[in-house]
């Protein structure tokens, strides 16, 4: 198993994390904290000596600032494929190069466990037809699963018609949905585990909080 | 008689508007509190700030123009509106995958802040202190509304350009609702004008019609606030299960 990087989430899943050779999708609106889950996943890998790659359409400096904001120290950083500030530049118009660079980085670290976190799923889905992206991600995930790797992808749910995300979710072994929920007068950030490889359906909502001291996940008591 | 009824009807309409404004402010604050990324949190808090400034502006409308709080509320609304639009443009830029800056906003925003505050301070002081001197008063008001109007128009244009670039549908909805709210505010300030030359009853009718746009504007602002982040509803009868402990937390909807 591969730790999520958030002990309370590992505990809730009851499996000490995500399955080996799996692909996890986190869906949610902008600003809710999806990235934080990705940062802690990468951070956990760096501590354990895994090879970690962060593929992002944002500049490296932006992501590092965000990481600091959610309490991740900058002593260990992953390899980058980013729009700027990284040796390998990420260009959203060149989806072939993105896929090639991710697979190449994973292949060069074949002897180690590989963790890849990326936020390019939504941009590529917006910029390319769904049919071609389905094949593209299907191929990429299949190639990565040939070796000991876990891919963690983020998707913005306000950017796609529902059928697009439903289609893409089929390709992933785990799907986590993060969202704000209205309960009377209060607004609560909750997530649901829609599916997770190796687990029976995990019903219900889980409350999460992200702060500069870390991330905490608890079962939601209404 | 009819005039009294029209006047009496105006009160509840204004109260309804203020209640919706207050509720929208509360919602903006609660949404801002739980958002993680700073840029989205800032936008939610500035939205709340704008709503508070609008409430103060409405309250200050009943003050005489010579009261210092009256022009101060106008300075406040210009600065808060500008900060609110600025934070929205930064979100628009963030949600654009290519992070393009609409109308060179990144370069001009800081100089705009400095110049806007300076012009409002000078113009406001002239208009307030020299109300007896007609020329200085006019210069002051021109500085005030000229600077405020120009910068707000430019920033609104940058926001619309940015919103057209972003694929984020919630952001587009936010901008659309904001547009409707602004239209309602403009109608509130202008609809009574055609009724002005007529009898007192007709004037009161015109005032009531224009006052109806306050709750409408407040409602559209509320919808804009609810577009800051999509908000769902917790399904009933759901058991929250932890695999590790096997414990289950049952919602109170379940017997």
Interface residues (C-beta under 8 A of the other chain):
Chain A: X11 X12 X13 X14 X15 X29 X30 X31 X32 X33 X35 X36 X57 X58 X59 X66 X69 X70 X83 X92 X122 X123 X126 X127 X156 X157 X158 X159 X179 X180 X181 X182 X183 X185 X186 X187 X188 X189 X190 X199 X202 X203 X204 X205 X206 X210 X219 X220 X221 X222
Chain B: X26 X27 X30 X31 X34 X35 X36 X37 X38 X39 X40 X41 X91 X94 X95 X97 X98 X99 X167 X168 X169 X170 X171 X229 X230 X231 X232 X233 X234 X238 X239 X240 X241 X242 X243 X244 X245 X247 X249 X251 X252 X253
